[in-house]
Amino acid sequence: MSKTFMTIRETAKTGILSEYTLRLMQKQKKVPCIMCGNKCMINYPLLIEKLNIDSEKAVSNNEQ
């Protein structure tokens, strides 16, 4: 069973993106997350969905 909310480090351990990239995206407000004090808790299912949508947009832009 996968968790809904994961820390940046836990999300990076899944292999989807590096910890550095996740931290950059979090600062740019491009990651679906909530802040618990200083800790960023990423909504993992929403992150996967967002990455899929972004990649589909990139592919469709390249085909045009």
C-alpha positions, 0 to 999 in steps of 0.5 A: 500500500502506498502512502498519499503524503510523503516527504521529499526524501521519501518521494525521491527514494521512489525513483520518480525524481531526484531530491534536488529536483523535487526541492527546486519544484517545491520552491517554484510551487510546482509540486502538490504539497502541504507544509507541516512546519518546515517539512514539505509533505508531497501528495504523491498520487497528485504528483504522478498525475501532474507529471503525466499531464505535463509530459502529455502536453510536451509531446503534443507540442512537439508533434505540432 
